[in-house]
Amino acid sequence: MNHRRIIWRKAAIWVACLVPLLWLGYLGLTGGLGANPIEFITLSTGTWTLVLLLSTLAITPLRIITRENWLVKFRRLVGLFAFFYGCLHFLTYVWLDQFFDFPTMVRDVGKRPFITMGLTAFSLLVPLAVTSTARAIRWLGGRRWRRLHRLIYISAIAAVIHFWWKVKADVRRPEIFAAVLALLLGFRILIWAREKFQTTPKRNLPKREAAPRAVGLRGSS
């Protein structure tokens, strides 16, 4: 893909990811946040955190299915926007909802399971955002970096549970997020299983048996 096309697509992702925030700002200026503005902002920022988090997880399956390898170039950008909206969601609770009343927030974490799960989801995103740079990848090494960034799966699961427990009664939207997450995780499990069980490691075969088997496979094809 040429450099100009990458720039245009990156610009499109920036615009698409910033539209929800701009729309929220417009509603705030025009009095469109409803009777409970804090609840509206909390729900909006939380929803977009989940949308972008699942979008980040969807990039690899889409790349495999479509064979469009350029999609991977924008995975980090989408993931950082998920963290950005997660920060806004967390800040809404700390600032607008609790007014920095930290003792009350500590009690909330202990007494309200959905807040505990939400804090868990957000906390797991912090090291992923911090280590999203090329320098961090070189410092950690590719293998350790990949292991660390598997925390995104746990964070996504915790975020869906947080949303589910928060809404309590009408769980239709959390159910949709849960179904999408289950599909994405299921796809990755299938890919892992295919690579694990369909590839025979030749290093485990005796040397004198490896060559005849290879000849036999080619001869029978």
KOLSEMAR-54484 format. One record per residue (C-alpha): residue number from 1; residue in three letters; chain; x, y, z. Coordinates in nm, 2 decimals, padded with zeros to 4 digits. Layout:
REM residues N
NODE, nr, rest, kette, px, py, pz
NODE, NUM, Ala, A, X, Y, Z
...
This chain:
REM residues 221
NODE, nr, rest, kette, px, py, pz
NODE, 1, Met, A, 00.00, 00.00, 00.00
NODE, 2, Asn, A, 00.14, 00.34, -00.09
NODE, 3, His, A, 00.21, 00.60, 00.17
NODE, 4, Arg, A, -00.06, 00.84, 00.06
NODE, 5, Arg, A, -00.33, 00.58, 00.09
NODE, 6, Ile, A, -00.21, 00.49, 00.44
NODE, 7, Ile, A, -00.23, 00.86, 00.54
NODE, 8, Trp, A, -00.59, 00.89, 00.41
NODE, 9, Arg, A, -00.70, 00.58, 00.59
NODE, 10, Lys, A, -00.54, 00.68, 00.91
NODE, 11, Ala, A, -00.71, 01.02, 00.88
NODE, 12, Ala, A, -01.04, 00.85, 00.83
NODE, 13, Ile, A, -00.99, 00.64, 01.14
NODE, 14, Trp, A, -00.91, 00.95, 01.34
NODE, 15, Val, A, -01.23, 01.12, 01.22
NODE, 16, Ala, A, -01.44, 00.82, 01.29
NODE, 17, Cys, A, -01.31, 00.77, 01.64
NODE, 18, Leu, A, -01.34, 01.14, 01.73
NODE, 19, Val, A, -01.70, 01.18, 01.60
NODE, 20, Pro, A, -01.86, 01.03, 01.92
NODE, 21, Leu, A, -01.67, 01.28, 02.13
NODE, 22, Leu, A, -01.76, 01.57, 01.91
NODE, 23, Trp, A, -02.12, 01.47, 01.91
NODE, 24, Leu, A, -02.11, 01.44, 02.29
NODE, 25, Gly, A, -01.97, 01.79, 02.31
NODE, 26, Tyr, A, -02.24, 01.92, 02.08
NODE, 27, Leu, A, -02.51, 01.77, 02.29
NODE, 28, Gly, A, -02.36, 01.92, 02.60
NODE, 29, Leu, A, -02.36, 02.27, 02.44
NODE, 30, Thr, A, -02.71, 02.24, 02.31
NODE, 31, Gly, A, -02.87, 02.08, 02.62
NODE, 32, Gly, A, -02.92, 01.74, 02.46
NODE, 33, Leu, A, -02.77, 01.53, 02.74
NODE, 34, Gly, A, -03.11, 01.45, 02.89
NODE, 35, Ala, A, -03.23, 01.47, 03.25
NODE, 36, Asn, A, -02.92, 01.31, 03.39
NODE, 37, Pro, A, -02.62, 01.44, 03.20
NODE, 38, Ile, A, -02.36, 01.26, 03.41
NODE, 39, Glu, A, -02.53, 00.92, 03.35
NODE, 40, Phe, A, -02.56, 01.00, 02.98
NODE, 41, Ile, A, -02.19, 01.08, 02.95
NODE, 42, Thr, A, -02.09, 00.78, 03.16
NODE, 43, Leu, A, -02.29, 00.55, 02.94
NODE, 44, Ser, A, -02.17, 00.71, 02.61
NODE, 45, Thr, A, -01.80, 00.70, 02.70
NODE, 46, Gly, A, -01.83, 00.34, 02.83
NODE, 47, Thr, A, -02.01, 00.22, 02.52
NODE, 48, Trp, A, -01.75, 00.37, 02.29
NODE, 49, Thr, A, -01.48, 00.22, 02.50
NODE, 50, Leu, A, -01.63, -00.12, 02.44
NODE, 51, Val, A, -01.70, -00.06, 02.07
NODE, 52, Leu, A, -01.34, 00.04, 02.01
NODE, 53, Leu, A, -01.20, -00.24, 02.23
NODE, 54, Leu, A, -01.39, -00.50, 02.03
NODE, 55, Ser, A, -01.29, -00.33, 01.70
NODE, 56, Thr, A, -00.93, -00.37, 01.80
NODE, 57, Leu, A, -00.98, -00.74, 01.86
NODE, 58, Ala, A, -01.17, -00.77, 01.53
NODE, 59, Ile, A, -00.88, -00.64, 01.32
NODE, 60, Thr, A, -00.68, -00.97, 01.32
NODE, 61, Pro, A, -00.97, -01.19, 01.23
NODE, 62, Leu, A, -01.06, -00.95, 00.95
NODE, 63, Arg, A, -00.71, -00.95, 00.82
NODE, 64, Ile, A, -00.71, -01.33, 00.82
NODE, 65, Ile, A, -01.05, -01.36, 00.65
NODE, 66, Thr, A, -00.99, -01.08, 00.39
NODE, 67, Arg, A, -00.62, -01.12, 00.36
NODE, 68, Glu, A, -00.59, -00.75, 00.37
NODE, 69, Asn, A, -00.27, -00.72, 00.57
NODE, 70, Trp, A, -00.28, -00.34, 00.58
NODE, 71, Leu, A, -00.55, -00.36, 00.85
NODE, 72, Val, A, -00.28, -00.45, 01.11
NODE, 73, Lys, A, -00.12, -00.11, 01.06
NODE, 74, Phe, A, -00.42, 00.06, 01.23
NODE, 75, Arg, A, -00.47, -00.19, 01.52
NODE, 76, Arg, A, -00.26, 00.02, 01.76
NODE, 77, Leu, A, -00.44, 00.34, 01.67
NODE, 78, Val, A, -00.78, 00.19, 01.73
NODE, 79, Gly, A, -00.66, 00.04, 02.06
NODE, 80, Leu, A, -00.53, 00.37, 02.18
NODE, 81, Phe, A, -00.86, 00.53, 02.11
NODE, 82, Ala, A, -01.03, 00.26, 02.31
NODE, 83, Phe, A, -00.80, 00.35, 02.60
NODE, 84, Phe, A, -00.87, 00.72, 02.54
NODE, 85, Tyr, A, -01.25, 00.67, 02.58
NODE, 86, Gly, A, -01.18, 00.44, 02.88
NODE, 87, Cys, A, -00.99, 00.73, 03.04
NODE, 88, Leu, A, -01.29, 00.96, 02.97
NODE, 89, His, A, -01.53, 00.70, 03.12
NODE, 90, Phe, A, -01.31, 00.67, 03.43
NODE, 91, Leu, A, -01.26, 01.04, 03.46
NODE, 92, Thr, A, -01.64, 01.09, 03.44
NODE, 93, Tyr, A, -01.69, 00.87, 03.74
NODE, 94, Val, A, -01.40, 01.02, 03.94
NODE, 95, Trp, A, -01.47, 01.38, 03.86
NODE, 96, Leu, A, -01.84, 01.44, 03.77
NODE, 97, Asp, A, -01.99, 01.16, 03.97
NODE, 98, Gln, A, -01.78, 01.14, 04.28
NODE, 99, Phe, A, -01.60, 01.48, 04.28
NODE, 100, Phe, A, -01.27, 01.32, 04.37
NODE, 101, Asp, A, -01.41, 01.17, 04.69
NODE, 102, Phe, A, -01.16, 00.89, 04.71
NODE, 103, Pro, A, -01.28, 00.73, 05.03
NODE, 104, Thr, A, -01.62, 00.69, 04.88
NODE, 105, Met, A, -01.47, 00.55, 04.56
NODE, 106, Val, A, -01.27, 00.30, 04.76
NODE, 107, Arg, A, -01.59, 00.18, 04.94
NODE, 108, Asp, A, -01.76, 00.16, 04.60
NODE, 109, Val, A, -01.49, -00.07, 04.46
NODE, 110, Gly, A, -01.55, -00.30, 04.76
NODE, 111, Lys, A, -01.93, -00.29, 04.77
NODE, 112, Arg, A, -02.04, -00.26, 04.41
NODE, 113, Pro, A, -01.91, -00.55, 04.19
NODE, 114, Phe, A, -01.97, -00.37, 03.86
NODE, 115, Ile, A, -01.74, -00.09, 03.96
NODE, 116, Thr, A, -01.48, -00.35, 04.07
NODE, 117, Met, A, -01.50, -00.51, 03.73
NODE, 118, Gly, A, -01.49, -00.18, 03.55
NODE, 119, Leu, A, -01.18, -00.08, 03.74
NODE, 120, Thr, A, -01.02, -00.41, 03.65
NODE, 121, Ala, A, -01.09, -00.37, 03.28
NODE, 122, Phe, A, -00.95, -00.01, 03.28
NODE, 123, Ser, A, -00.64, -00.11, 03.49
NODE, 124, Leu, A, -00.55, -00.38, 03.24
NODE, 125, Leu, A, -00.56, -00.14, 02.96
NODE, 126, Val, A, -00.30, 00.10, 03.12
NODE, 127, Pro, A, 00.01, -00.12, 03.07
NODE, 128, Leu, A, -00.11, -00.20, 02.71
NODE, 129, Ala, A, -00.13, 00.17, 02.63
NODE, 130, Val, A, 00.21, 00.25, 02.80
NODE, 131, Thr, A, 00.38, -00.03, 02.60
NODE, 132, Ser, A, 00.22, 00.05, 02.26
NODE, 133, Thr, A, 00.53, 00.22, 02.12
NODE, 134, Ala, A, 00.80, 00.07, 01.90
NODE, 135, Arg, A, 01.05, 00.15, 02.17
NODE, 136, Ala, A, 00.85, -00.05, 02.43
NODE, 137, Ile, A, 00.84, -00.35, 02.19
NODE, 138, Arg, A, 01.22, -00.34, 02.15
NODE, 139, Trp, A, 01.27, -00.31, 02.52
NODE, 140, Leu, A, 01.03, -00.60, 02.62
NODE, 141, Gly, A, 01.11, -00.82, 02.32
NODE, 142, Gly, A, 00.85, -00.95, 02.08
NODE, 143, Arg, A, 00.76, -01.26, 02.28
NODE, 144, Arg, A, 00.71, -01.08, 02.61
NODE, 145, Trp, A, 00.53, -00.80, 02.44
NODE, 146, Arg, A, 00.28, -01.03, 02.28
NODE, 147, Arg, A, 00.22, -01.21, 02.61
NODE, 148, Leu, A, 00.16, -00.88, 02.79
NODE, 149, His, A, -00.08, -00.76, 02.53
NODE, 150, Arg, A, -00.30, -01.07, 02.57
NODE, 151, Leu, A, -00.43, -00.89, 02.87
NODE, 152, Ile, A, -00.67, -00.72, 02.62
NODE, 153, Tyr, A, -00.88, -01.04, 02.62
NODE, 154, Ile, A, -00.92, -01.03, 03.00
NODE, 155, Ser, A, -00.99, -00.65, 02.98
NODE, 156, Ala, A, -01.26, -00.70, 02.72
NODE, 157, Ile, A, -01.43, -00.98, 02.92
NODE, 158, Ala, A, -01.42, -00.76, 03.23
NODE, 159, Ala, A, -01.56, -00.46, 03.04
NODE, 160, Val, A, -01.85, -00.66, 02.91
NODE, 161, Ile, A, -01.93, -00.80, 03.26
NODE, 162, His, A, -01.90, -00.44, 03.40
NODE, 163, Phe, A, -02.16, -00.32, 03.15
NODE, 164, Trp, A, -02.39, -00.62, 03.21
NODE, 165, Trp, A, -02.39, -00.58, 03.58
NODE, 166, Lys, A, -02.43, -00.20, 03.55
NODE, 167, Val, A, -02.75, -00.20, 03.35
NODE, 168, Lys, A, -02.91, -00.48, 03.56
NODE, 169, Ala, A, -03.25, -00.50, 03.40
NODE, 170, Asp, A, -03.23, -00.43, 03.02
NODE, 171, Val, A, -02.94, -00.64, 02.92
NODE, 172, Arg, A, -03.00, -00.64, 02.55
NODE, 173, Arg, A, -02.70, -00.42, 02.46
NODE, 174, Pro, A, -02.46, -00.61, 02.69
NODE, 175, Glu, A, -02.58, -00.93, 02.53
NODE, 176, Ile, A, -02.48, -00.80, 02.19
NODE, 177, Phe, A, -02.14, -00.70, 02.31
NODE, 178, Ala, A, -02.10, -01.04, 02.48
NODE, 179, Ala, A, -02.20, -01.22, 02.16
NODE, 180, Val, A, -01.95, -01.03, 01.95
NODE, 181, Leu, A, -01.67, -01.09, 02.20
NODE, 182, Ala, A, -01.75, -01.46, 02.21
NODE, 183, Leu, A, -01.73, -01.48, 01.83
NODE, 184, Leu, A, -01.40, -01.30, 01.83
NODE, 185, Leu, A, -01.25, -01.51, 02.11
NODE, 186, Gly, A, -01.39, -01.82, 01.95
NODE, 187, Phe, A, -01.23, -01.74, 01.62
NODE, 188, Arg, A, -00.89, -01.69, 01.79
NODE, 189, Ile, A, -00.93, -02.02, 01.97
NODE, 190, Leu, A, -01.00, -02.20, 01.64
NODE, 191, Ile, A, -00.69, -02.04, 01.48
NODE, 192, Trp, A, -00.48, -02.14, 01.78
NODE, 193, Ala, A, -00.62, -02.50, 01.76
NODE, 194, Arg, A, -00.55, -02.53, 01.39
NODE, 195, Glu, A, -00.19, -02.42, 01.43
NODE, 196, Lys, A, -00.15, -02.64, 01.74
NODE, 197, Phe, A, -00.29, -02.96, 01.62
NODE, 198, Gln, A, -00.26, -02.96, 01.24
NODE, 199, Thr, A, 00.11, -02.89, 01.23
NODE, 200, Thr, A, 00.33, -03.19, 01.31
NODE, 201, Pro, A, 00.66, -03.07, 01.46
NODE, 202, Lys, A, 00.93, -03.26, 01.27
NODE, 203, Arg, A, 01.18, -03.21, 01.55
NODE, 204, Asn, A, 00.98, -03.47, 01.75
NODE, 205, Leu, A, 01.02, -03.74, 01.48
NODE, 206, Pro, A, 01.31, -03.98, 01.47
NODE, 207, Lys, A, 01.55, -03.88, 01.19
NODE, 208, Arg, A, 01.53, -04.21, 01.01
NODE, 209, Glu, A, 01.14, -04.19, 01.00
NODE, 210, Ala, A, 01.11, -03.83, 00.89
NODE, 211, Ala, A, 01.23, -03.87, 00.53
NODE, 212, Pro, A, 01.02, -04.18, 00.44
NODE, 213, Arg, A, 00.70, -04.02, 00.57
NODE, 214, Ala, A, 00.76, -03.70, 00.37
NODE, 215, Val, A, 00.82, -03.91, 00.05
NODE, 216, Gly, A, 00.50, -04.11, 00.12
NODE, 217, Leu, A, 00.29, -03.79, 00.16
NODE, 218, Arg, A, 00.42, -03.65, -00.16
NODE, 219, Gly, A, 00.37, -03.97, -00.34
NODE, 220, Ser, A, 00.01, -04.01, -00.23
NODE, 221, Ser, A, -00.10, -03.66, -00.33
